[in-house]
């Protein structure tokens, strides 16, 4: 089920984004970004509608995914 990011508290949204960012654990890009910078990048992607938050009721977890075309 897709959850609009605007209906999630700021603290919960930050926790979802931080978990998503730190899941990979390693940067392989040319430039390194801080957690704050990465969080802001993800928030901008949410605002632009490029990614969405999905809630899985079976596992009771949230995941960020690229929006399906």
Secondary structure, 3 states (H helix, E strand, C coil): CEECHHHCCHHHHHHHHHHHHHHHCCCCCCCCCCHHHHHHHHHHHHHHCCEEEEEECCCCEEEEEECCC
